[in-house]
Amino acid sequence: MKDDTPRGEHKGAAVPAPDLRVNIGGLELKNPLMTASGTFGYGAEFAPYLDLNRLGGVVVKGISREPKEGNRPPRIVETAAGMLNSIGLQNVGVDLFIREKMPFLRRFDTRVIVNFFGDSIEEYSEVASMLSDVEGIAALEMNISCPNKQEGWLEFGTRPDLTYKVTSAVRKVTSLPLIVKLSPNVTDITEIAGAAEDGGADILSLINTLSGIAVNVETRRPMLANIVGGLSGPAIKPVALKMVWQLAGKTDLPLIGVGGIMSAEDALEFLIVGASAVQVGTANFRNPSVAMEVIDGMEAFFLKHRLAGVEDIIGTFDTTALS
């Protein structure tokens, strides 16, 4: 009978705990699980439901230079396999965030990643500069799915030239690891990713939401006051997986997989196709403690398959023809 005991181990020996640590673009995480911006508030909102210390990282709600009230309601609609949102990037503004939100986050042994945005290159740069010297911030995540008022309100992340300009401008004002979050609403995501890399990004996260609408058939009116919203949840996972896989073979930058992760198996799929870390988003609304379940599930998978750690599964996607 064939002995399937991994080399270096004895039958019956205890399998050592897997090493879940990852280092992506200079950002060290105790495990590859982060929360996605816009789905986890500023961290304090979820503290009663899970142990923030166990998270690899907390990515906070997107921050702008000045506070934003966001769009008028209704601005969230449940869909068959997820949700549409048109929150409008409501947030407290960078000054209040630094003064009132960061003290709470500094209490925990987890990486704090601040998502930020602007409607001009100058605003992006100003916010990034203000955040860069704040104690406890480990990295910045730049949301480029925002309209540029200087370019006829075209989204930064839909054109390579705008992506390069805003990334390179922010790169000049911060030494923190810089994550650029990519939009799926483009013809060729590899082209946008290349522009971000050339501009100085350290890490890429993908994907942001897909654009969509919902219709009330009784009134024949849009279900969102803003008409168009961002689709997230399980419906977008196949799209996100494909785009991570596309980029894994075309960039040297580490990738963070985002989109429709509801379970440990979902997270593992992203690691297999080439992501080095993941973010859980929409699932937080349904189950506030889902992040703990994903971490536990990943650890159980590594133990079951006697894998030493996360690095043993990243980029192991086998695309050879099935026999």
C-alpha positions as CSV (number, residue, x, y, z in Angstrom):
1,M,0.0,0.0,0.0
2,K,1.3,3.4,-0.9
3,D,2.4,5.6,2.0
4,D,0.9,9.1,1.6
5,T,2.6,10.6,4.6
6,P,4.2,13.8,3.5
7,R,8.0,13.6,3.4
8,G,9.6,14.6,6.8
9,E,6.6,13.6,8.8
10,H,5.9,10.3,10.7
11,K,2.6,8.5,10.7
12,G,0.5,9.7,13.7
13,A,2.6,12.8,14.2
14,A,0.7,16.0,15.0
15,V,0.5,18.3,12.0
16,P,1.9,21.7,13.0
17,A,-0.4,24.7,12.8
18,P,-0.3,26.3,9.4
19,D,1.5,29.6,8.9
20,L,-1.2,32.1,7.7
21,R,1.2,35.1,7.5
22,V,1.6,36.9,4.3
23,N,3.7,39.9,3.2
24,I,2.3,41.8,0.3
25,G,4.1,44.8,-1.1
26,G,5.7,45.6,2.3
27,L,2.4,45.1,4.2
28,E,2.7,42.3,6.7
29,L,-0.5,40.5,7.7
30,K,-1.0,37.8,10.3
31,N,-3.4,36.1,7.9
32,P,-4.6,36.9,4.4
33,L,-8.2,38.0,5.5
34,M,-9.1,41.7,5.4
35,T,-12.5,43.4,5.5
36,A,-13.5,45.3,2.4
37,S,-14.0,49.1,2.4
38,G,-17.5,50.3,2.7
39,T,-18.8,47.1,4.3
40,F,-17.1,47.3,7.8
41,G,-17.6,50.9,8.8
42,Y,-14.6,52.2,10.8
43,G,-14.2,48.9,12.6
44,A,-16.0,49.9,15.8
45,E,-19.3,49.0,14.4
46,F,-18.3,45.3,14.1
47,A,-16.3,45.0,17.3
48,P,-19.3,43.5,19.3
49,Y,-19.5,40.6,16.8
50,L,-16.0,39.5,16.3
51,D,-12.4,39.7,17.5
52,L,-10.7,42.5,15.5
53,N,-7.4,41.2,16.7
54,R,-7.8,38.0,14.6
55,L,-8.2,39.9,11.3
56,G,-5.3,40.3,9.0
57,G,-6.4,43.8,8.4
58,V,-9.3,46.2,8.6
59,V,-10.0,48.3,5.5
60,V,-12.1,51.3,6.6
61,K,-14.8,53.1,4.9
62,G,-13.5,55.4,2.1
63,I,-12.2,58.8,3.3
64,S,-12.3,62.1,1.5
65,R,-10.8,65.5,2.3
66,E,-14.1,66.9,3.5
67,P,-17.1,65.0,5.0
68,K,-19.7,63.7,2.5
69,E,-23.4,63.1,3.2
70,G,-23.7,60.7,0.3
71,N,-26.7,60.1,-1.9
72,R,-30.3,60.4,-0.9
73,P,-32.2,57.2,-0.2
74,P,-33.2,54.6,-1.2
75,R,-29.5,53.7,-1.8
76,I,-29.4,50.0,-1.1
77,V,-31.3,47.3,-3.0
78,E,-31.0,43.5,-2.4
79,T,-30.6,41.5,-5.6
80,A,-31.0,37.8,-6.3
81,A,-27.3,37.1,-5.6
82,G,-26.0,40.2,-3.8
83,M,-26.9,43.8,-3.5
84,L,-26.8,47.1,-5.3
85,N,-25.6,50.1,-3.4
86,S,-25.4,53.8,-4.2
87,I,-24.3,55.2,-0.9
88,G,-22.4,58.0,-2.5
89,L,-19.2,57.5,-0.5
90,Q,-20.6,59.0,2.7
91,N,-17.9,59.5,5.2
92,V,-16.7,61.8,8.1
93,G,-13.8,63.4,6.3
94,V,-10.1,62.9,6.9
95,D,-9.7,65.3,9.9
96,L,-12.5,63.7,12.0
97,F,-11.3,60.2,11.0
98,I,-7.8,60.9,12.3
99,R,-9.1,62.6,15.5
100,E,-12.0,60.3,16.4
101,K,-11.8,57.0,14.6
102,M,-8.1,56.1,14.7
103,P,-7.7,56.1,18.5
104,F,-10.1,53.2,18.7
105,L,-8.4,51.2,15.9
106,R,-5.0,51.7,17.5
107,R,-6.2,49.5,20.4
108,F,-6.1,46.4,18.3
109,D,-3.3,44.1,17.0
110,T,-4.4,44.3,13.4
111,R,-3.3,46.2,10.3
112,V,-5.4,49.3,9.6
113,I,-5.7,50.1,5.9
114,V,-7.3,53.4,5.0
115,N,-9.3,53.5,1.7
116,F,-9.4,57.1,0.3
117,F,-10.6,59.0,-2.7
118,G,-11.0,62.4,-4.3
119,D,-12.5,64.1,-7.3
120,S,-9.2,65.6,-8.4
121,I,-5.6,64.5,-8.4
122,E,-4.9,67.3,-5.9
123,E,-7.5,66.0,-3.4
124,Y,-6.1,62.4,-3.7
125,S,-2.6,63.7,-3.0
126,E,-3.7,65.9,-0.1
127,V,-5.7,63.2,1.7
128,A,-2.9,60.6,1.2
129,S,-0.3,63.1,2.6
130,M,-2.5,63.8,5.7
131,L,-2.9,60.1,6.4
132,S,0.7,59.0,5.8
133,D,2.0,60.3,9.1
134,V,-0.8,59.0,11.3
135,E,0.2,56.5,13.9
136,G,-1.3,53.1,13.4
137,I,-2.1,53.3,9.6
138,A,-0.2,50.4,7.9
139,A,-1.2,51.1,4.3
140,L,-3.4,53.2,2.0
141,E,-6.0,51.8,-0.5
142,M,-6.8,54.2,-3.3
143,N,-10.3,54.0,-4.8
144,I,-9.9,55.1,-8.4
145,S,-13.5,54.4,-9.3
146,C,-14.3,58.0,-8.7
147,P,-15.1,60.8,-11.3
148,N,-12.4,63.3,-12.1
149,K,-13.9,66.8,-12.3
150,Q,-11.0,68.0,-14.4
151,E,-11.7,65.4,-17.1
152,G,-15.4,65.8,-17.6
153,W,-16.2,63.5,-14.6
154,L,-14.7,60.5,-16.2
155,E,-13.7,57.8,-13.6
156,F,-10.0,57.7,-12.9
157,G,-9.9,54.0,-13.1
158,T,-11.4,53.6,-16.6
159,R,-8.5,55.2,-18.4
160,P,-4.8,54.2,-18.2
161,D,-3.5,57.8,-18.5
162,L,-5.7,59.0,-15.6
163,T,-4.8,55.9,-13.5
164,Y,-1.1,56.6,-14.0
165,K,-1.4,60.3,-13.2
166,V,-3.3,59.8,-10.0
167,T,-1.1,56.9,-8.8
168,S,2.2,58.6,-9.5
169,A,1.0,61.8,-7.8
170,V,0.0,59.9,-4.7
171,R,3.2,57.9,-4.8
172,K,5.2,61.1,-4.4
173,V,3.5,62.0,-1.1
174,T,3.5,58.7,0.8
175,S,6.0,56.1,1.8
176,L,3.2,53.7,3.0
177,P,2.4,50.6,1.0
178,L,0.0,51.9,-1.7
179,I,-2.9,49.6,-2.8
180,V,-4.8,50.6,-6.0
181,K,-8.3,49.2,-6.1
182,L,-9.3,48.5,-9.7
183,S,-12.7,48.8,-11.3
184,P,-14.1,45.9,-13.4
185,N,-16.0,48.4,-15.6
186,V,-13.3,48.6,-18.2
187,T,-12.5,46.9,-21.5
188,D,-9.1,45.6,-20.4
189,I,-8.2,45.4,-16.8
190,T,-4.6,44.4,-17.5
191,E,-4.0,47.8,-19.2
192,I,-5.3,49.7,-16.2
193,A,-3.3,47.5,-13.8
194,G,-0.1,48.2,-15.9
195,A,-0.7,51.9,-15.6
196,A,-1.1,51.6,-11.8
197,E,2.1,49.6,-11.6
198,D,4.0,52.1,-13.7
199,G,2.7,54.9,-11.5
200,G,4.2,53.3,-8.4
201,A,1.5,51.0,-6.9
202,D,2.8,48.4,-4.5
203,I,-0.3,46.2,-4.4
204,L,-3.5,45.8,-6.5
205,S,-6.9,45.0,-5.1
206,L,-9.7,43.8,-7.4
207,I,-12.5,44.1,-8.0
208,N,-14.6,47.1,-7.1
209,T,-18.3,46.8,-7.8
210,L,-19.9,46.3,-11.2
211,S,-22.3,49.0,-12.4
212,G,-26.0,48.0,-12.4
213,I,-29.6,49.1,-12.0
214,A,-32.8,47.7,-10.5
215,V,-36.3,48.4,-11.6
216,N,-39.6,48.5,-9.7
217,V,-42.1,47.0,-12.2
218,E,-45.1,48.3,-10.4
219,T,-44.0,51.9,-10.6
220,R,-41.7,51.5,-13.5
221,R,-39.2,53.6,-11.7
222,P,-35.6,52.9,-10.5
223,M,-35.2,51.3,-7.1
224,L,-32.2,53.4,-6.3
225,A,-32.6,57.2,-6.1
226,N,-29.4,57.6,-7.9
227,I,-30.6,55.1,-10.6
228,V,-27.2,53.4,-11.0
229,G,-25.5,51.5,-8.2
230,G,-22.6,49.1,-7.6
231,L,-23.3,45.4,-7.7
232,S,-21.5,43.3,-5.1
233,G,-21.9,39.8,-3.5
234,P,-21.8,36.3,-4.9
235,A,-23.0,37.4,-8.3
236,I,-19.7,39.0,-9.1
237,K,-17.3,36.3,-7.8
238,P,-16.8,34.6,-11.1
239,V,-15.9,38.0,-12.7
240,A,-13.5,38.8,-9.9
241,L,-11.8,35.4,-10.0
242,K,-11.3,35.8,-13.8
243,M,-9.7,39.2,-13.4
244,V,-7.4,38.1,-10.6
245,W,-6.3,35.1,-12.7
246,Q,-5.8,37.4,-15.7
247,L,-3.5,39.8,-13.7
248,A,-1.7,37.0,-11.9
249,G,0.2,36.1,-15.1
250,K,0.8,39.7,-16.2
251,T,2.0,41.7,-13.2
252,D,4.7,41.3,-10.6
253,L,2.6,43.1,-8.0
254,P,0.8,41.1,-5.3
255,L,-3.0,40.9,-5.7
256,I,-5.8,41.2,-3.2
257,G,-9.0,39.3,-4.3
258,V,-12.3,41.0,-3.6
259,G,-15.8,40.1,-4.7
260,G,-18.4,37.7,-3.5
261,I,-16.4,35.9,-0.7
262,M,-19.0,34.3,1.6
263,S,-17.0,31.4,2.9
264,A,-13.5,29.9,3.4
265,E,-13.9,28.0,0.1
266,D,-14.5,31.3,-1.7
267,A,-11.4,32.8,-0.2
268,L,-9.3,29.8,-1.2
269,E,-10.5,30.1,-4.8
270,F,-9.0,33.6,-4.9
271,L,-5.7,32.4,-3.5
272,I,-5.5,29.5,-5.9
273,V,-6.0,31.7,-9.0
274,G,-3.2,34.0,-7.8
275,A,-4.3,36.4,-5.0
276,S,-2.0,36.7,-2.0
277,A,-4.8,38.1,0.3
278,V,-8.5,38.6,0.2
279,Q,-11.2,41.0,1.4
280,V,-14.6,40.0,2.7
281,G,-17.3,42.6,1.9
282,T,-21.0,42.1,1.3
283,A,-21.0,39.0,3.5
284,N,-20.5,41.2,6.5
285,F,-24.0,42.6,6.2
286,R,-25.6,39.1,6.3
287,N,-23.3,37.7,9.0
288,P,-21.2,40.2,11.0
289,S,-18.8,37.5,12.3
290,V,-18.3,35.9,8.9
291,A,-14.6,36.9,8.8
292,M,-13.9,34.6,11.8
293,E,-15.6,31.7,10.0
294,V,-13.5,32.3,6.9
295,I,-10.2,32.4,8.9
296,D,-11.1,29.2,10.8
297,G,-12.2,27.5,7.5
298,M,-8.9,28.4,5.8
299,E,-6.9,27.1,8.7
300,A,-8.9,23.8,8.8
301,F,-8.3,23.4,5.0
302,F,-4.5,23.8,5.4
303,L,-4.5,21.3,8.3
304,K,-6.6,18.8,6.4
305,H,-4.3,18.9,3.3
306,R,-1.2,19.1,5.5
307,L,-0.1,22.4,3.9
308,A,2.5,24.4,5.7
309,G,0.9,27.7,5.0
310,V,-0.7,30.2,2.6
311,E,2.3,30.3,0.3
312,D,1.7,26.6,-0.6
313,I,-1.6,27.4,-2.3
314,I,-1.2,30.8,-3.9
315,G,-1.2,30.5,-7.7
316,T,-1.6,26.8,-7.8
317,F,-4.5,27.0,-10.3
318,D,-4.2,24.0,-12.8
319,T,-5.6,24.9,-16.2
320,T,-4.4,21.8,-18.0
321,A,-7.2,20.0,-19.9
322,L,-9.3,17.7,-17.8
323,S,-8.9,14.0,-18.7
